[in-house]
Amino acid sequence: LKMLKIKIFISNSLLYIQNFVLSSIQKIFWFRNPVNISNILVYKVGNIGDLATAYPAIKIIRYKFPNAKITLLTSTGDSKRIKTKNWKKGVSGASIFKNQNILDDILYYEKLEFKSITKLIKKIRKKNFDRAFVMSASGTSFLREFRNLLFFKLLKINHVSGFNISLPSIFKKSFSLQKPYLLINEVDRNINNLDLGITFNKSFFDYKFPEINNNLKSEINHLKNILVVALGSKFQNRKWNRNKFESIAERWLEEIGDVIFIGGKGDYEDSNTIIENLKTYNFNNKSINFCGKTSIGESIYLINQSKAMIANCSGPAHLASFTSTKVVTIQSSYNFAKIWGSYFSTKYVLRPSFEISGKDIQNCKSINEIEVIEAWTSLNKIIN
């Protein structure tokens, strides 16, 4: 117990020192805060889940500066490399902002290479931004934030803020065991780091649905009591066993209603295997595979039409926050608890252990320690 307290003290102290250094450098670089702000840059990188959890914070920036031009600087994520300058066509997780009247423009960068970064710096400098909000990733490091400080210093922006580290680089498991538990949901962390004096409001997740394809509407209009299943994840140690998802789908089809699968193209085969296996039962209810066939907006629409959702802790689970549908999230102990639960469904997050297991995949407690009956019980709490 004494050693645990020492490790917690060291990890907390290191976090404090690192953030103090970052804050001090930030104040030295940008000691003046402009009075008139008409041109804003928001920096947020990542995939669907990262952009979805940043959505309320970016909406707050729009609320605070209603007449400003707001540009998002982001990565292309895992999507195909962009071939067009027209951001409105939607690329990676940033397409979640399409038609939302929040952003005026999006700048993408693809590679951390000298030539492309130099080109990007010149492009940003020409835009003469008054203000920049840096929305640091939850798992960022001191060196990455220090690099970003230097990068933004080159951009000729009047004021920049937001450089921050929220997770320790050492003694992570001990840090996760401290009481009271210090970490909060990623949505709240992003809002707090803005330091704009505005707290969360449910309306910050309001979403304007795109025009939905008639074929998609017709496919789901005849379905009832829909369960959405999203079994994909970029990381193998964060994927619940496919057979367990199949057991959930089987029971739902038998007792409650229809099942649809959503996700990327890489999830199509696993979802289709489940559907083919379920055909042998000759259920009256139906299952449909939409993986790789829908945009982010259409996926949100499908979730909104459903009665419940079950998903690995990945992008689709966070899309449920834009709807009234609750989601059972299957989460490994690879990441810290509380951070990545779908915002309105945190009580339905299932994980094998509250404590973190660390970055070593071999030492990560298996996500498959979570049993089917636990997930089924949580689904029943949602629908009853």
C-alpha positions, 0 to 999 in steps of 0.5 A, a space after each residue: 500500500 505504501 509503494 502504491 501511494 509513492 507511485 501515485 504521488 510520483 505520477 501526479 507530480 510528474 503530470 503537474 510539472 509537465 503541465 506547468 512547463 507547458 503552461 509557462 511556455 504557452 504564456 511566454 509565446 502568447 502573452 496577449 489575448 486578442 480582443 477582436 476575434 474573427 478568425 479561429 483555428 481549432 486543432 483536433 486530430 484522430 478518428 471518428 471517436 476522437 472527433 465525436 467526443 470533441 463535437 460539443 467543445 467545438 460547438 461551444 467555440 461556435 456558440 462563444 464566437 458566432 460571427 467568427 470564421 472557424 477552421 478545423 485542422 485535423 488528420 485524415 485518420 484511417 480514411 483514403 488519402 484525400 484527393 480534393 480540397 473540398 472538405 464538404 465531401 467528407 473525409 474521415 471523422 471530420 465529416 461528422 461536421 458536414 452540414 452542421 453550421 459549426 465549421 467554415 472550413 477544414 484543413 487536412 494534413 496527411 504526413 509528418 514529412 518536412 515538405 508537407 509540413 512546410 507547405 502546411 505552415 505556409 498555408 496557415 500563416 497566410 490565413 492570419 488566424 486571431 486565435 487557436 484552440 489546441 484540443 490535445 489527445 487524451 493519450 498525448 505525451 510531453 514531447 508531443 505537446 512540446 513539439 506542437 507548441 513549437 509548431 504553433 509558434 511558427 504559424 503567426 497566430 495571435 493567441 494559442 491555448 490548450 496544450 495539456 497532458 491528462 494521463 501519466 507516462 509512468 505507473 499507469 496502473 497505480 494511477 488508475 487505482 487512486 481514490 478519488 479517481 481523477 479522470 473524466 469523460 473525454 467530452 468533459 475534458 475537451 470542454 474544460 480545456 477550452 476554458 471558455 466558462 461554458 459547461 456541458 449542455 445536452 444541446 451541444 450534441 444536437 445533430 442535423 441529419 443529412 438527407 437520407 437515401 430513400 433506399 436506406 429508408 426503405 430497408 429499415 422502415 419495415 424493421 422493428 425493435 432494432 438492435 445495432 451491432 458494431 463489432 469493429 475495432 482497430 485493435 485486436 485486443 479491444 475486440 470482443 469475440 465475434 461469437 459473443 456478438 453472434 450470441 447476442 444477435 441470436 437472442 435478440 432475433 429470437 426474443 425481441 426484434 431485428 438486427 443491423 450491423 454498422 461499421 467500416 468495410 473491414 467489419 463487413 466480413 465478420 458481420 456477414 459471417 454472423 448473419 449467415 450463421 443466424 440464417 440456419 435458425 429461420 428466425 422471423 426477424 431479420 438481420 442486415 449488414 450495413 458495414 462499409 455502406 453508410 456515411 457517418 451521418 447515415 450511421 447516426 440515423 440508423 442508430 437513432 432508429 434503433 431500440 438499443 446498440 452494442 459495440 466495442 469501444 470504437 467510433 460507432 459507439 460514440 455516434 450514439 451520443 448524437 441520438 437518444 439510443 443507449 449503447 452497451 460498450 464492450 471495453 478492454 482494460 487497455 485504456 483508463 476507465 471513464 474516459 471513452 464511454 459513450 457520453 449518455 451511456 456510461 453506466 452501460 460500459 462493461 470492462 474486465 477491470 476498472 484498473 488499467 492493464 498497460 500498453 503491453 497487449 500480452 499483459 492486457 486483461 482479456 476483453 473476453 472475460 466479459 460474458 454474454 450474459 453481462 451484455 444481455 443484462 445491460 441491453 435489457 436494462 436499456 429496453 425495459 
